[in-house]
Amino acid sequence: MEEEEEDDFTIMVDDDDELVLELVSVEEAEGSHRSNVRPPKEIRQRDHGSGDARIRLDYFYEKPVYNDFQFRRRFRMRRHVVERLLDAVTAVDPYFTYKEDVLNQTPLTGLQKVVASLRILAYGLPSDAVDEYVRIGESTACQALQHFCAAVIKVFGDYYLCAPNANDVARLLQIGEDRGFSGMLGSIDCMHWKWKNCPNGWKGMFAGRDKHPFMILEAVASKDLHIWHAYFGMPGSCNDINVLHRSPVFEPYVQGQATPVSFVVNGNTYNMGYYLADEIYLEWPTFVKTVQHPMETKTKHFAKCQEGARKDIERTFGVLQASDIMQACIIMHNMVVEDEGPGARNSNFDRIGELAVPYRSSQRRSDYIAAHHMLRNKTLHHQLQYDLIEHQWA
């Protein structure tokens, strides 16, 4: 009898456990179902037409509310450059074309999408900050920015991100000669760009200064702040030398495709142009660095001139503050430099000069190795620095 009672008790306990488990599973299923049910998306009547009308009244009518100076300050470029950007992105991306809404509501115009993108880039604003003025939603502003950057790169990338042609090189050499640096093609340096939205899994690799994630931009700029080379995306844990070894900045030279350069300084002939660089860069003849702890008067004079001229790249970085976003910013930066630089006011934006014809296009391996070794010739680096010191002091 006792064994039968124990068996009955065990069966009752098992039944209770199964009942509890069943109730728990039902509650969990109902809870997960409730958590997956989202409230319907609220459709705001933003009155897109009023936003477009306000922008045109403020900036794009024949007699706008705000003058040219205020336009330049707020858009970081002049009105006709913005109009050129609007025409270009509208021509290549249907996203910026005016389309009727399926609900018969007034849709956003291409002008509103471009203005929202420019304001976000110019001021570093979050996407929802442009809603009140432009009348554009947060998600739509993000989407417009992505389309805008992609369209700018597609239309203008080959022109504004290209290497200097023969006429450009001649002009850069003349600028360098006028500043006492014969053979100079610009200044090179790296900028650390804080990656605010870096994924947690990548933060260790991209951690740089202050333990925050950074990406690095390597750039070459001339006196007019035009950016001739840009290499972006290396992790912030790298230094300038790590970036240089991955950068394609000297690839045209070792491939035999760079525009030929020849100049004479202090009686010696050189066949490679160079960039002004800081002390971390390697002792290559393509870099001219300052003299650390100069003792003589002429070396002090050279160090002062070199450090002053090298501020070109630092001023350029001061103007620039995601890969596509950074490229689009560089393109628009170069457009502004072209527009507002010497002689650019009457420019029709056609390419000035012919592209340099690559020489030794069928370069043999031995030629590549020879160019590679010449690029790293320390003796030539020191000889060039000595000749420039004498040239500056003469």
C-alpha positions in Angstrom: 0.0 0.0 0.0 2.8 2.4 0.9 4.5 1.8 -2.5 1.2 2.6 -4.4 0.7 5.8 -2.4 4.3 6.9 -3.2 3.6 6.2 -6.9 0.4 8.2 -6.9 2.2 11.1 -5.1 5.0 11.0 -7.8 2.5 11.1 -10.6 0.7 14.1 -9.0 4.0 16.0 -8.6 4.9 15.3 -12.2 1.5 16.5 -13.4 1.9 19.7 -11.3 5.4 20.3 -12.8 4.1 19.9 -16.3 1.2 22.2 -15.6 3.6 24.9 -14.2 5.9 24.5 -17.2 3.0 24.8 -19.6 1.8 28.0 -17.9 5.3 29.5 -17.9 5.7 28.8 -21.6 2.4 30.3 -22.4 3.2 33.4 -20.5 6.6 33.7 -22.2 5.0 33.3 -25.6 2.4 36.0 -24.8 5.1 38.3 -23.5 7.4 37.9 -26.5 4.4 38.5 -28.7 3.5 41.6 -26.8 7.1 42.8 -27.0 7.2 42.3 -30.8 4.0 44.4 -31.3 5.0 47.9 -32.0 2.7 50.9 -32.0 1.8 52.2 -35.4 4.3 54.7 -36.8 3.1 58.2 -36.4 2.9 60.1 -39.7 3.7 63.8 -39.1 2.3 66.4 -41.4 5.5 68.4 -41.8 4.3 70.5 -44.6 7.2 69.9 -46.9 6.2 72.7 -49.3 6.6 75.3 -46.6 10.2 74.1 -45.9 11.1 74.3 -49.6 9.5 77.8 -49.9 11.3 79.0 -46.8 14.7 77.9 -48.1 14.2 79.5 -51.5 13.0 82.7 -49.9 15.9 82.9 -47.5 18.7 82.0 -49.9 17.8 81.3 -53.6 15.4 84.1 -54.8 16.7 87.0 -56.8 16.5 89.2 -53.7 16.9 86.6 -50.8 16.5 87.5 -47.1 20.2 86.7 -46.4 23.0 88.1 -48.4 26.0 86.4 -50.0 28.2 86.8 -47.0 25.7 85.0 -44.7 25.1 82.3 -47.3 28.9 81.6 -47.5 29.2 81.5 -43.7 26.3 79.1 -43.3 26.8 76.8 -46.2 30.6 77.0 -46.2 30.6 77.7 -49.9 29.0 80.3 -52.3 25.6 80.0 -53.8 26.6 79.0 -57.3 28.7 76.1 -55.9 25.6 74.8 -54.1 23.5 75.2 -57.2 26.2 73.2 -59.1 26.1 70.4 -56.6 22.3 70.3 -56.7 22.2 70.1 -60.5 24.9 67.4 -60.5 23.4 65.1 -57.9 19.9 65.4 -59.4 21.3 64.4 -62.8 22.9 61.1 -61.6 20.5 60.1 -58.7 16.7 59.9 -59.2 16.4 60.1 -55.4 16.8 63.9 -55.7 14.1 64.2 -58.4 10.8 65.7 -57.4 8.2 62.9 -57.3 4.5 62.9 -56.5 3.7 61.2 -53.2 1.4 58.2 -53.3 -0.8 59.9 -50.6 -1.0 63.0 -52.7 1.1 64.9 -50.2 3.7 67.4 -51.2 7.0 65.5 -51.3 10.5 66.7 -50.4 12.4 68.5 -53.1 15.9 67.9 -54.2 16.9 71.3 -52.8 15.6 70.3 -49.3 17.6 67.1 -49.3 20.8 68.8 -50.5 20.4 71.6 -47.9 19.8 69.1 -45.1 23.0 67.2 -46.2 25.1 70.3 -46.4 23.9 71.6 -43.0 24.7 68.2 -41.4 28.2 68.2 -42.9 28.9 71.9 -42.3 28.0 71.9 -38.7 28.4 68.3 -37.6 24.7 68.2 -36.7 22.6 65.1 -35.8 20.1 64.2 -38.4 17.1 65.4 -36.5 18.5 68.9 -36.0 17.6 70.0 -39.5 13.9 68.9 -39.2 12.5 72.2 -37.9 14.0 74.3 -40.7 14.1 72.0 -43.7 11.0 70.0 -42.7 12.7 66.6 -43.1 12.5 63.6 -40.8 15.5 62.1 -39.1 15.7 58.8 -41.1 15.1 60.7 -44.3 17.9 63.1 -43.5 20.3 60.2 -43.0 19.2 58.6 -46.2 19.6 61.9 -48.1 23.1 62.3 -46.7 24.1 58.9 -47.9 22.7 59.5 -51.4 24.3 63.0 -51.5 27.8 61.7 -50.6 27.6 58.9 -53.1 26.5 61.2 -55.9 29.1 63.8 -55.1 31.9 61.1 -55.3 30.4 59.6 -58.5 30.3 63.0 -60.3 33.3 64.8 -59.0 35.6 62.1 -57.6 37.7 61.6 -60.7 38.3 65.4 -61.0 38.8 66.6 -57.5 40.5 63.5 -56.0 43.0 63.0 -58.9 46.7 63.4 -58.8 48.2 66.6 -60.2 48.7 66.8 -63.9 51.7 68.3 -65.7 50.4 71.9 -65.5 49.5 71.4 -61.8 52.9 70.1 -61.0 54.5 73.1 -62.8 52.4 75.5 -60.8 53.2 73.7 -57.5 56.9 73.8 -58.3 56.7 77.5 -58.9 54.9 78.1 -55.6 57.6 76.1 -53.9 60.3 78.1 -55.6 58.7 81.4 -54.6 58.8 80.2 -51.0 62.4 79.1 -51.1 61.8 75.4 -51.5 62.7 74.3 -55.0 61.1 71.0 -55.9 58.3 71.2 -53.2 55.0 69.7 -54.1 53.1 70.4 -50.9 53.0 69.2 -47.3 52.0 65.8 -45.9 50.6 64.9 -42.5 48.0 62.7 -40.8 44.8 63.8 -38.9 43.0 61.6 -36.4 39.2 61.6 -36.8 37.2 60.5 -33.8 34.9 57.6 -34.7 31.9 58.3 -32.4 29.8 55.4 -33.6 32.6 52.7 -33.7 31.2 49.2 -33.1 32.2 47.9 -29.6 34.0 44.9 -31.2 36.4 47.2 -33.1 37.1 49.8 -30.4 40.3 48.1 -29.3 41.8 48.1 -32.8 40.8 51.6 -33.5 41.7 53.0 -30.1 44.1 55.9 -30.3 44.7 59.0 -28.2 42.7 59.1 -25.0 41.6 55.5 -25.6 38.8 56.7 -27.9 38.4 55.0 -31.4 39.9 57.1 -34.2 40.4 56.8 -38.0 43.4 58.4 -39.7 43.4 60.6 -42.7 46.7 61.0 -44.5 46.6 64.0 -46.9 48.9 66.2 -49.0 47.9 69.8 -49.4 49.4 72.9 -51.2 49.6 76.5 -50.1 46.1 77.2 -51.4 44.8 74.4 -49.2 43.9 72.2 -52.2 44.1 68.5 -51.2 46.1 66.5 -53.8 46.1 63.2 -52.0 43.9 61.6 -49.4 44.1 58.2 -47.8 41.5 57.5 -45.1 40.4 54.6 -42.9 43.5 53.3 -41.1 42.9 52.5 -37.4 43.8 55.1 -34.8 46.2 52.7 -33.1 48.6 53.2 -36.0 51.1 56.0 -36.3 52.1 58.1 -39.3 54.7 55.6 -40.4 52.3 52.6 -40.4 49.9 54.7 -42.5 52.7 55.7 -44.9 53.6 52.0 -45.5 50.0 51.3 -46.5 49.4 54.5 -48.4 49.4 54.7 -52.2 50.9 58.2 -52.1 54.2 57.2 -53.9 52.7 54.3 -56.0 52.6 56.4 -59.2 56.4 57.1 -58.8 57.4 53.5 -58.3 55.1 52.4 -61.2 56.7 55.0 -63.5 53.4 56.9 -64.0 54.1 60.1 -62.0 54.6 63.4 -63.8 58.4 63.9 -64.3 60.0 66.4 -61.9 63.4 67.9 -62.3 64.9 70.9 -60.4 68.3 72.3 -59.4 69.1 73.5 -55.9 72.6 74.5 -54.7 74.1 73.3 -57.9 72.7 69.7 -57.7 70.0 68.2 -59.9 67.2 66.2 -58.4 64.6 64.2 -60.3 62.0 63.7 -57.5 59.7 66.2 -55.9 59.2 66.2 -52.2 56.8 67.0 -49.4 57.4 69.0 -46.2 56.9 66.7 -43.3 57.3 66.6 -39.5 60.1 64.7 -37.7 58.3 61.4 -37.4 58.5 60.7 -41.1 61.3 58.6 -42.5 64.6 59.9 -44.0 63.5 59.6 -47.6 64.4 62.1 -50.4 60.7 62.6 -50.9 60.4 64.2 -47.4 62.1 67.4 -46.2 62.0 67.7 -42.4 62.9 70.4 -40.0 66.3 70.5 -38.2 65.9 69.4 -34.6 67.7 71.6 -32.1 69.4 73.8 -34.7 72.6 75.5 -33.5 73.8 77.6 -36.5 72.0 80.7 -37.7 71.3 79.3 -41.2 69.9 76.0 -39.8 67.6 78.0 -37.4 66.5 80.1 -40.4 65.7 76.9 -42.4 63.8 75.3 -39.5 61.7 78.5 -39.2 60.9 78.5 -42.9 60.1 74.8 -43.1 57.8 74.8 -40.1 56.1 77.9 -41.3 55.5 76.5 -44.8 54.3 73.1 -43.4 51.4 74.8 -41.7 49.6 74.5 -45.0 48.5 71.0 -44.2 47.6 71.9 -40.6 45.4 74.7 -41.8 43.7 72.3 -44.2 42.9 69.9 -41.4 41.5 72.8 -39.5 39.0 73.2 -42.3 38.0 69.5 -42.4 36.4 68.3 -39.3 33.1 58.0 -42.6 34.7 57.1 -45.5 32.1 58.3 -48.0 31.4 61.4 -45.9 35.1 62.2 -45.6 35.7 61.8 -49.4 32.6 64.0 -50.2 33.9 66.6 -47.8 37.3 66.6 -49.4 35.7 67.0 -52.9 33.6 69.9 -51.8 36.6 71.4 -50.0 38.6 71.4 -53.2 35.6 72.8 -55.1 35.5 75.8 -52.7 39.3 76.2 -53.0 39.0 76.2 -56.8 36.1 78.7 -56.7 37.7 81.1 -54.3 41.4 80.7 -55.0 43.4 83.1 -57.3 41.8 83.4 -60.7 39.0 80.9 -59.8 36.2 83.5 -59.8 35.9 83.5 -63.6 36.6 79.8 -63.9 34.2 77.7 -65.9 35.4 74.6 -64.0 36.8 73.0 -67.2 40.0 71.0 -66.7 43.0 73.3 -67.2 45.7 71.5 -69.0 46.1 68.1 -70.4 46.6 65.0 -68.3 50.2 63.9 -68.0 51.0 61.0 -70.3 52.5 58.1 -68.2 56.0 57.3 -69.2 57.6 53.8 -69.0 54.1 52.4 -68.8 55.6 48.9 -69.5 58.0 49.2 -66.7 60.1 46.1 -66.0 60.5 44.6 -62.5 64.1 45.9 -62.3 63.0 49.4 -62.9 60.4 49.1 -60.2 62.9 47.9 -57.7 65.3 50.7 -58.6 62.6 53.3 -58.1 61.7 51.7 -54.8 65.3 51.9 -53.6 65.7 55.5 -54.8 62.6 56.4 -52.9 64.3 55.3 -49.6 67.8 56.7 -50.2 68.8 58.2 -46.9 72.0 59.8 -48.4 69.9 61.6 -51.0 67.6 62.8 -48.2 70.4 64.4 -46.2 72.0 65.9 -49.3 68.7 67.5 -50.3 68.2 69.0 -46.8 71.7 70.4 -46.8 71.3 71.9 -50.3 68.0 73.5 -49.2 69.6 75.0 -46.1 72.3 76.5 -48.2 69.7 77.7 -50.8 67.5 79.3 -48.1 70.5 81.1 -46.6 72.0 82.3 -49.9 
